[in-house]
């Protein structure tokens, strides 16, 4: 968050609804701009049926604090994207890239080691959650994706020296 967190005063379920809406908005824009069907399919699939994890965790924590864990469990569907899971290798790659990029923004000290560990963690979570069950990625593919994604994030976050000021003309 670069500014105030607009989700702070909202219920976790409302925040999840707002966040999930970007998929629907993206599909509406794809139709408006007559994007090819494969592009629209990736928009629909890029979160699969994963949890909106930050707000799902917040809802669980609030329910536990109130002594009512069953309430959060009963509403779990409110915290899941509608899917479908990625059907193509390309859609799965977008899912992984989106998760890695978003998570990398939260790292206080994005060293190459921490970025590599983060990428591996996100890929493992995606795989373990069954999100890759309907596409044709192999473990070899996932290893290559992890290496490439870590290199990309390292390039984004590498330090640069401050450029010297140019003398006024």
PyMOL CGO cylinders between C-alpha atoms (Angstrom):
from pymol import cmd
from pymol.cgo import CYLINDER

trace = [
    CYLINDER, 0.00, 0.00, 0.00, 1.45, 3.30, -1.00, 0.3, 1, 1, 1, 1, 1, 1,
    CYLINDER, 1.45, 3.30, -1.00, -1.45, 5.28, 0.41, 0.3, 1, 1, 1, 1, 1, 1,
    CYLINDER, -1.45, 5.28, 0.41, -4.14, 4.58, 2.97, 0.3, 1, 1, 1, 1, 1, 1,
    CYLINDER, -4.14, 4.58, 2.97, -5.48, 1.03, 3.02, 0.3, 1, 1, 1, 1, 1, 1,
    CYLINDER, -5.48, 1.03, 3.02, -9.05, 1.33, 1.75, 0.3, 1, 1, 1, 1, 1, 1,
    CYLINDER, -9.05, 1.33, 1.75, -9.81, -2.20, 2.95, 0.3, 1, 1, 1, 1, 1, 1,
    CYLINDER, -9.81, -2.20, 2.95, -9.03, -1.45, 6.59, 0.3, 1, 1, 1, 1, 1, 1,
    CYLINDER, -9.03, -1.45, 6.59, -12.56, -0.40, 7.61, 0.3, 1, 1, 1, 1, 1, 1,
    CYLINDER, -12.56, -0.40, 7.61, -14.28, -3.09, 5.50, 0.3, 1, 1, 1, 1, 1, 1,
    CYLINDER, -14.28, -3.09, 5.50, -15.38, -6.55, 6.53, 0.3, 1, 1, 1, 1, 1, 1,
    CYLINDER, -15.38, -6.55, 6.53, -13.04, -9.22, 5.10, 0.3, 1, 1, 1, 1, 1, 1,
    CYLINDER, -13.04, -9.22, 5.10, -15.90, -10.63, 3.00, 0.3, 1, 1, 1, 1, 1, 1,
    CYLINDER, -15.90, -10.63, 3.00, -16.52, -7.23, 1.39, 0.3, 1, 1, 1, 1, 1, 1,
    CYLINDER, -16.52, -7.23, 1.39, -12.82, -6.82, 0.64, 0.3, 1, 1, 1, 1, 1, 1,
    CYLINDER, -12.82, -6.82, 0.64, -12.72, -10.29, -0.90, 0.3, 1, 1, 1, 1, 1, 1,
    CYLINDER, -12.72, -10.29, -0.90, -15.71, -9.43, -3.08, 0.3, 1, 1, 1, 1, 1, 1,
    CYLINDER, -15.71, -9.43, -3.08, -14.00, -6.24, -4.27, 0.3, 1, 1, 1, 1, 1, 1,
    CYLINDER, -14.00, -6.24, -4.27, -10.72, -8.04, -5.01, 0.3, 1, 1, 1, 1, 1, 1,
    CYLINDER, -10.72, -8.04, -5.01, -12.46, -10.89, -6.87, 0.3, 1, 1, 1, 1, 1, 1,
    CYLINDER, -12.46, -10.89, -6.87, -14.29, -8.34, -9.01, 0.3, 1, 1, 1, 1, 1, 1,
    CYLINDER, -14.29, -8.34, -9.01, -11.15, -7.63, -11.04, 0.3, 1, 1, 1, 1, 1, 1,
    CYLINDER, -11.15, -7.63, -11.04, -11.63, -10.93, -12.86, 0.3, 1, 1, 1, 1, 1, 1,
    CYLINDER, -11.63, -10.93, -12.86, -15.18, -10.00, -13.90, 0.3, 1, 1, 1, 1, 1, 1,
    CYLINDER, -15.18, -10.00, -13.90, -14.05, -6.49, -14.83, 0.3, 1, 1, 1, 1, 1, 1,
    CYLINDER, -14.05, -6.49, -14.83, -11.23, -7.97, -16.91, 0.3, 1, 1, 1, 1, 1, 1,
    CYLINDER, -11.23, -7.97, -16.91, -13.63, -10.24, -18.77, 0.3, 1, 1, 1, 1, 1, 1,
    CYLINDER, -13.63, -10.24, -18.77, -15.95, -7.31, -19.46, 0.3, 1, 1, 1, 1, 1, 1,
    CYLINDER, -15.95, -7.31, -19.46, -13.03, -5.32, -20.86, 0.3, 1, 1, 1, 1, 1, 1,
    CYLINDER, -13.03, -5.32, -20.86, -11.92, -8.30, -22.95, 0.3, 1, 1, 1, 1, 1, 1,
    CYLINDER, -11.92, -8.30, -22.95, -15.39, -8.49, -24.49, 0.3, 1, 1, 1, 1, 1, 1,
    CYLINDER, -15.39, -8.49, -24.49, -15.55, -4.72, -25.00, 0.3, 1, 1, 1, 1, 1, 1,
    CYLINDER, -15.55, -4.72, -25.00, -12.20, -4.70, -26.79, 0.3, 1, 1, 1, 1, 1, 1,
    CYLINDER, -12.20, -4.70, -26.79, -12.95, -7.96, -28.65, 0.3, 1, 1, 1, 1, 1, 1,
    CYLINDER, -12.95, -7.96, -28.65, -9.82, -9.66, -27.33, 0.3, 1, 1, 1, 1, 1, 1,
    CYLINDER, -9.82, -9.66, -27.33, -9.22, -13.19, -28.63, 0.3, 1, 1, 1, 1, 1, 1,
    CYLINDER, -9.22, -13.19, -28.63, -10.97, -15.99, -26.71, 0.3, 1, 1, 1, 1, 1, 1,
    CYLINDER, -10.97, -15.99, -26.71, -7.67, -17.49, -25.43, 0.3, 1, 1, 1, 1, 1, 1,
    CYLINDER, -7.67, -17.49, -25.43, -6.82, -14.15, -23.78, 0.3, 1, 1, 1, 1, 1, 1,
    CYLINDER, -6.82, -14.15, -23.78, -10.23, -13.96, -22.11, 0.3, 1, 1, 1, 1, 1, 1,
    CYLINDER, -10.23, -13.96, -22.11, -9.80, -17.56, -20.94, 0.3, 1, 1, 1, 1, 1, 1,
    CYLINDER, -9.80, -17.56, -20.94, -6.54, -16.65, -19.21, 0.3, 1, 1, 1, 1, 1, 1,
    CYLINDER, -6.54, -16.65, -19.21, -8.26, -13.72, -17.50, 0.3, 1, 1, 1, 1, 1, 1,
    CYLINDER, -8.26, -13.72, -17.50, -10.93, -16.08, -16.16, 0.3, 1, 1, 1, 1, 1, 1,
    CYLINDER, -10.93, -16.08, -16.16, -8.42, -18.72, -15.09, 0.3, 1, 1, 1, 1, 1, 1,
    CYLINDER, -8.42, -18.72, -15.09, -5.52, -16.71, -13.67, 0.3, 1, 1, 1, 1, 1, 1,
    CYLINDER, -5.52, -16.71, -13.67, -6.69, -17.14, -10.05, 0.3, 1, 1, 1, 1, 1, 1,
    CYLINDER, -6.69, -17.14, -10.05, -8.32, -20.53, -10.48, 0.3, 1, 1, 1, 1, 1, 1,
    CYLINDER, -8.32, -20.53, -10.48, -10.51, -21.18, -7.47, 0.3, 1, 1, 1, 1, 1, 1,
    CYLINDER, -10.51, -21.18, -7.47, -7.90, -20.11, -4.94, 0.3, 1, 1, 1, 1, 1, 1,
    CYLINDER, -7.90, -20.11, -4.94, -8.64, -18.29, -1.74, 0.3, 1, 1, 1, 1, 1, 1,
    CYLINDER, -8.64, -18.29, -1.74, -8.34, -14.53, -1.60, 0.3, 1, 1, 1, 1, 1, 1,
    CYLINDER, -8.34, -14.53, -1.60, -5.82, -15.52, 1.02, 0.3, 1, 1, 1, 1, 1, 1,
    CYLINDER, -5.82, -15.52, 1.02, -5.19, -12.28, 2.90, 0.3, 1, 1, 1, 1, 1, 1,
    CYLINDER, -5.19, -12.28, 2.90, -8.88, -11.68, 3.56, 0.3, 1, 1, 1, 1, 1, 1,
    CYLINDER, -8.88, -11.68, 3.56, -9.62, -15.37, 4.16, 0.3, 1, 1, 1, 1, 1, 1,
    CYLINDER, -9.62, -15.37, 4.16, -6.93, -15.39, 6.87, 0.3, 1, 1, 1, 1, 1, 1,
    CYLINDER, -6.93, -15.39, 6.87, -8.31, -12.14, 8.32, 0.3, 1, 1, 1, 1, 1, 1,
    CYLINDER, -8.31, -12.14, 8.32, -11.82, -13.62, 8.48, 0.3, 1, 1, 1, 1, 1, 1,
    CYLINDER, -11.82, -13.62, 8.48, -10.54, -16.77, 10.18, 0.3, 1, 1, 1, 1, 1, 1,
    CYLINDER, -10.54, -16.77, 10.18, -8.60, -14.70, 12.72, 0.3, 1, 1, 1, 1, 1, 1,
    CYLINDER, -8.60, -14.70, 12.72, -11.62, -12.52, 13.50, 0.3, 1, 1, 1, 1, 1, 1,
    CYLINDER, -11.62, -12.52, 13.50, -13.85, -15.59, 13.88, 0.3, 1, 1, 1, 1, 1, 1,
    CYLINDER, -13.85, -15.59, 13.88, -11.32, -17.23, 16.21, 0.3, 1, 1, 1, 1, 1, 1,
    CYLINDER, -11.32, -17.23, 16.21, -11.13, -14.06, 18.31, 0.3, 1, 1, 1, 1, 1, 1,
    CYLINDER, -11.13, -14.06, 18.31, -14.90, -14.16, 18.64, 0.3, 1, 1, 1, 1, 1, 1,
    CYLINDER, -14.90, -14.16, 18.64, -14.81, -17.87, 19.46, 0.3, 1, 1, 1, 1, 1, 1,
    CYLINDER, -14.81, -17.87, 19.46, -16.74, -18.83, 16.33, 0.3, 1, 1, 1, 1, 1, 1,
    CYLINDER, -16.74, -18.83, 16.33, -14.43, -20.68, 13.92, 0.3, 1, 1, 1, 1, 1, 1,
    CYLINDER, -14.43, -20.68, 13.92, -17.46, -22.35, 12.32, 0.3, 1, 1, 1, 1, 1, 1,
    CYLINDER, -17.46, -22.35, 12.32, -18.73, -18.99, 11.02, 0.3, 1, 1, 1, 1, 1, 1,
    CYLINDER, -18.73, -18.99, 11.02, -15.64, -18.41, 8.88, 0.3, 1, 1, 1, 1, 1, 1,
    CYLINDER, -15.64, -18.41, 8.88, -15.64, -22.03, 7.66, 0.3, 1, 1, 1, 1, 1, 1,
    CYLINDER, -15.64, -22.03, 7.66, -19.29, -21.75, 6.63, 0.3, 1, 1, 1, 1, 1, 1,
    CYLINDER, -19.29, -21.75, 6.63, -18.49, -18.68, 4.52, 0.3, 1, 1, 1, 1, 1, 1,
    CYLINDER, -18.49, -18.68, 4.52, -15.38, -20.09, 2.84, 0.3, 1, 1, 1, 1, 1, 1,
    CYLINDER, -15.38, -20.09, 2.84, -16.92, -19.79, -0.64, 0.3, 1, 1, 1, 1, 1, 1,
    CYLINDER, -16.92, -19.79, -0.64, -17.06, -16.02, -0.22, 0.3, 1, 1, 1, 1, 1, 1,
    CYLINDER, -17.06, -16.02, -0.22, -13.26, -16.03, -0.14, 0.3, 1, 1, 1, 1, 1, 1,
    CYLINDER, -13.26, -16.03, -0.14, -12.65, -18.12, -3.27, 0.3, 1, 1, 1, 1, 1, 1,
    CYLINDER, -12.65, -18.12, -3.27, -12.28, -16.97, -6.83, 0.3, 1, 1, 1, 1, 1, 1,
    CYLINDER, -12.28, -16.97, -6.83, -14.91, -18.53, -9.11, 0.3, 1, 1, 1, 1, 1, 1,
    CYLINDER, -14.91, -18.53, -9.11, -12.43, -20.35, -11.36, 0.3, 1, 1, 1, 1, 1, 1,
    CYLINDER, -12.43, -20.35, -11.36, -12.01, -22.34, -13.43, 0.3, 1, 1, 1, 1, 1, 1,
    CYLINDER, -12.01, -22.34, -13.43, -8.54, -23.64, -12.66, 0.3, 1, 1, 1, 1, 1, 1,
    CYLINDER, -8.54, -23.64, -12.66, -5.97, -23.02, -15.39, 0.3, 1, 1, 1, 1, 1, 1,
    CYLINDER, -5.97, -23.02, -15.39, -6.68, -25.17, -18.41, 0.3, 1, 1, 1, 1, 1, 1,
    CYLINDER, -6.68, -25.17, -18.41, -3.52, -24.32, -20.32, 0.3, 1, 1, 1, 1, 1, 1,
    CYLINDER, -3.52, -24.32, -20.32, 0.16, -24.01, -19.56, 0.3, 1, 1, 1, 1, 1, 1,
    CYLINDER, 0.16, -24.01, -19.56, -0.05, -20.31, -20.40, 0.3, 1, 1, 1, 1, 1, 1,
    CYLINDER, -0.05, -20.31, -20.40, -2.88, -19.68, -17.94, 0.3, 1, 1, 1, 1, 1, 1,
    CYLINDER, -2.88, -19.68, -17.94, -0.95, -21.52, -15.23, 0.3, 1, 1, 1, 1, 1, 1,
    CYLINDER, -0.95, -21.52, -15.23, 2.14, -19.45, -15.96, 0.3, 1, 1, 1, 1, 1, 1,
    CYLINDER, 2.14, -19.45, -15.96, 0.13, -16.24, -15.59, 0.3, 1, 1, 1, 1, 1, 1,
    CYLINDER, 0.13, -16.24, -15.59, -1.27, -17.54, -12.28, 0.3, 1, 1, 1, 1, 1, 1,
    CYLINDER, -1.27, -17.54, -12.28, 2.22, -18.27, -10.96, 0.3, 1, 1, 1, 1, 1, 1,
    CYLINDER, 2.22, -18.27, -10.96, 3.65, -14.99, -12.21, 0.3, 1, 1, 1, 1, 1, 1,
    CYLINDER, 3.65, -14.99, -12.21, 0.79, -13.01, -10.67, 0.3, 1, 1, 1, 1, 1, 1,
    CYLINDER, 0.79, -13.01, -10.67, 1.20, -14.71, -7.29, 0.3, 1, 1, 1, 1, 1, 1,
    CYLINDER, 1.20, -14.71, -7.29, 4.98, -14.27, -7.28, 0.3, 1, 1, 1, 1, 1, 1,
    CYLINDER, 4.98, -14.27, -7.28, 4.90, -10.64, -8.36, 0.3, 1, 1, 1, 1, 1, 1,
    CYLINDER, 4.90, -10.64, -8.36, 2.23, -9.70, -5.81, 0.3, 1, 1, 1, 1, 1, 1,
    CYLINDER, 2.23, -9.70, -5.81, 4.04, -11.50, -2.99, 0.3, 1, 1, 1, 1, 1, 1,
    CYLINDER, 4.04, -11.50, -2.99, 7.38, -9.97, -3.90, 0.3, 1, 1, 1, 1, 1, 1,
    CYLINDER, 7.38, -9.97, -3.90, 5.98, -6.49, -3.26, 0.3, 1, 1, 1, 1, 1, 1,
    CYLINDER, 5.98, -6.49, -3.26, 5.56, -7.38, 0.42, 0.3, 1, 1, 1, 1, 1, 1,
    CYLINDER, 5.56, -7.38, 0.42, 9.21, -8.37, 0.93, 0.3, 1, 1, 1, 1, 1, 1,
    CYLINDER, 9.21, -8.37, 0.93, 11.04, -5.83, 3.04, 0.3, 1, 1, 1, 1, 1, 1,
    CYLINDER, 11.04, -5.83, 3.04, 14.47, -6.95, 1.82, 0.3, 1, 1, 1, 1, 1, 1,
    CYLINDER, 14.47, -6.95, 1.82, 14.13, -8.64, -1.59, 0.3, 1, 1, 1, 1, 1, 1,
    CYLINDER, 14.13, -8.64, -1.59, 17.50, -10.41, -1.78, 0.3, 1, 1, 1, 1, 1, 1,
    CYLINDER, 17.50, -10.41, -1.78, 18.05, -13.04, -4.48, 0.3, 1, 1, 1, 1, 1, 1,
    CYLINDER, 18.05, -13.04, -4.48, 17.82, -15.77, -1.83, 0.3, 1, 1, 1, 1, 1, 1,
    CYLINDER, 17.82, -15.77, -1.83, 14.55, -14.46, -0.40, 0.3, 1, 1, 1, 1, 1, 1,
    CYLINDER, 14.55, -14.46, -0.40, 13.06, -13.97, -3.87, 0.3, 1, 1, 1, 1, 1, 1,
    CYLINDER, 13.06, -13.97, -3.87, 14.03, -17.50, -4.88, 0.3, 1, 1, 1, 1, 1, 1,
    CYLINDER, 14.03, -17.50, -4.88, 12.48, -18.92, -1.71, 0.3, 1, 1, 1, 1, 1, 1,
    CYLINDER, 12.48, -18.92, -1.71, 9.33, -16.87, -2.23, 0.3, 1, 1, 1, 1, 1, 1,
    CYLINDER, 9.33, -16.87, -2.23, 8.93, -18.09, -5.81, 0.3, 1, 1, 1, 1, 1, 1,
    CYLINDER, 8.93, -18.09, -5.81, 9.40, -21.70, -4.73, 0.3, 1, 1, 1, 1, 1, 1,
    CYLINDER, 9.40, -21.70, -4.73, 6.88, -21.25, -1.91, 0.3, 1, 1, 1, 1, 1, 1,
    CYLINDER, 6.88, -21.25, -1.91, 4.23, -19.76, -4.24, 0.3, 1, 1, 1, 1, 1, 1,
    CYLINDER, 4.23, -19.76, -4.24, 4.72, -22.52, -6.81, 0.3, 1, 1, 1, 1, 1, 1,
    CYLINDER, 4.72, -22.52, -6.81, 4.50, -25.20, -4.10, 0.3, 1, 1, 1, 1, 1, 1,
    CYLINDER, 4.50, -25.20, -4.10, 1.30, -23.63, -2.72, 0.3, 1, 1, 1, 1, 1, 1,
    CYLINDER, 1.30, -23.63, -2.72, -0.24, -23.44, -6.18, 0.3, 1, 1, 1, 1, 1, 1,
    CYLINDER, -0.24, -23.44, -6.18, 0.65, -27.08, -6.88, 0.3, 1, 1, 1, 1, 1, 1,
    CYLINDER, 0.65, -27.08, -6.88, -0.46, -28.33, -3.45, 0.3, 1, 1, 1, 1, 1, 1,
    CYLINDER, -0.46, -28.33, -3.45, -3.77, -26.48, -3.73, 0.3, 1, 1, 1, 1, 1, 1,
    CYLINDER, -3.77, -26.48, -3.73, -4.56, -28.46, -6.89, 0.3, 1, 1, 1, 1, 1, 1,
    CYLINDER, -4.56, -28.46, -6.89, -4.62, -25.37, -9.07, 0.3, 1, 1, 1, 1, 1, 1,
    CYLINDER, -4.62, -25.37, -9.07, -2.40, -27.02, -11.71, 0.3, 1, 1, 1, 1, 1, 1,
    CYLINDER, -2.40, -27.02, -11.71, -4.41, -30.26, -11.95, 0.3, 1, 1, 1, 1, 1, 1,
    CYLINDER, -4.41, -30.26, -11.95, -6.14, -29.34, -15.20, 0.3, 1, 1, 1, 1, 1, 1,
    CYLINDER, -6.14, -29.34, -15.20, -3.18, -28.10, -17.27, 0.3, 1, 1, 1, 1, 1, 1,
    CYLINDER, -3.18, -28.10, -17.27, -0.21, -29.91, -18.74, 0.3, 1, 1, 1, 1, 1, 1,
    CYLINDER, -0.21, -29.91, -18.74, 2.70, -28.53, -16.74, 0.3, 1, 1, 1, 1, 1, 1,
    CYLINDER, 2.70, -28.53, -16.74, 5.35, -30.99, -15.68, 0.3, 1, 1, 1, 1, 1, 1,
    CYLINDER, 5.35, -30.99, -15.68, 7.59, -30.83, -12.64, 0.3, 1, 1, 1, 1, 1, 1,
    CYLINDER, 7.59, -30.83, -12.64, 10.43, -30.01, -15.04, 0.3, 1, 1, 1, 1, 1, 1,
    CYLINDER, 10.43, -30.01, -15.04, 8.35, -27.10, -16.35, 0.3, 1, 1, 1, 1, 1, 1,
    CYLINDER, 8.35, -27.10, -16.35, 7.71, -25.87, -12.80, 0.3, 1, 1, 1, 1, 1, 1,
    CYLINDER, 7.71, -25.87, -12.80, 11.42, -25.99, -12.03, 0.3, 1, 1, 1, 1, 1, 1,
    CYLINDER, 11.42, -25.99, -12.03, 12.19, -23.93, -15.14, 0.3, 1, 1, 1, 1, 1, 1,
    CYLINDER, 12.19, -23.93, -15.14, 9.41, -21.47, -14.30, 0.3, 1, 1, 1, 1, 1, 1,
    CYLINDER, 9.41, -21.47, -14.30, 10.80, -21.08, -10.76, 0.3, 1, 1, 1, 1, 1, 1,
    CYLINDER, 10.80, -21.08, -10.76, 14.29, -20.32, -12.06, 0.3, 1, 1, 1, 1, 1, 1,
    CYLINDER, 14.29, -20.32, -12.06, 13.05, -17.84, -14.67, 0.3, 1, 1, 1, 1, 1, 1,
    CYLINDER, 13.05, -17.84, -14.67, 10.65, -16.13, -12.26, 0.3, 1, 1, 1, 1, 1, 1,
    CYLINDER, 10.65, -16.13, -12.26, 13.37, -15.70, -9.64, 0.3, 1, 1, 1, 1, 1, 1,
    CYLINDER, 13.37, -15.70, -9.64, 15.69, -14.16, -12.26, 0.3, 1, 1, 1, 1, 1, 1,
    CYLINDER, 15.69, -14.16, -12.26, 13.00, -11.74, -13.39, 0.3, 1, 1, 1, 1, 1, 1,
    CYLINDER, 13.00, -11.74, -13.39, 12.22, -10.63, -9.84, 0.3, 1, 1, 1, 1, 1, 1,
    CYLINDER, 12.22, -10.63, -9.84, 15.94, -10.25, -9.08, 0.3, 1, 1, 1, 1, 1, 1,
    CYLINDER, 15.94, -10.25, -9.08, 16.22, -7.98, -12.12, 0.3, 1, 1, 1, 1, 1, 1,
    CYLINDER, 16.22, -7.98, -12.12, 13.27, -5.91, -10.93, 0.3, 1, 1, 1, 1, 1, 1,
    CYLINDER, 13.27, -5.91, -10.93, 14.60, -5.49, -7.41, 0.3, 1, 1, 1, 1, 1, 1,
    CYLINDER, 14.60, -5.49, -7.41, 18.35, -5.25, -7.92, 0.3, 1, 1, 1, 1, 1, 1,
    CYLINDER, 18.35, -5.25, -7.92, 19.95, -2.16, -6.45, 0.3, 1, 1, 1, 1, 1, 1,
    CYLINDER, 19.95, -2.16, -6.45, 21.25, 0.61, -8.63, 0.3, 1, 1, 1, 1, 1, 1,
    CYLINDER, 21.25, 0.61, -8.63, 23.67, 3.34, -7.79, 0.3, 1, 1, 1, 1, 1, 1,
    CYLINDER, 23.67, 3.34, -7.79, 22.23, 6.82, -7.59, 0.3, 1, 1, 1, 1, 1, 1,
    CYLINDER, 22.23, 6.82, -7.59, 22.89, 8.70, -10.77, 0.3, 1, 1, 1, 1, 1, 1,
    CYLINDER, 22.89, 8.70, -10.77, 25.02, 11.83, -10.36, 0.3, 1, 1, 1, 1, 1, 1,
    CYLINDER, 25.02, 11.83, -10.36, 23.29, 15.16, -10.73, 0.3, 1, 1, 1, 1, 1, 1,
    CYLINDER, 23.29, 15.16, -10.73, 23.93, 16.99, -13.97, 0.3, 1, 1, 1, 1, 1, 1,
    CYLINDER, 23.93, 16.99, -13.97, 25.32, 20.48, -13.59, 0.3, 1, 1, 1, 1, 1, 1,
    CYLINDER, 25.32, 20.48, -13.59, 22.88, 23.25, -14.45, 0.3, 1, 1, 1, 1, 1, 1,
    CYLINDER, 22.88, 23.25, -14.45, 23.49, 24.72, -17.87, 0.3, 1, 1, 1, 1, 1, 1,
]
cmd.load_cgo(trace, "trace")
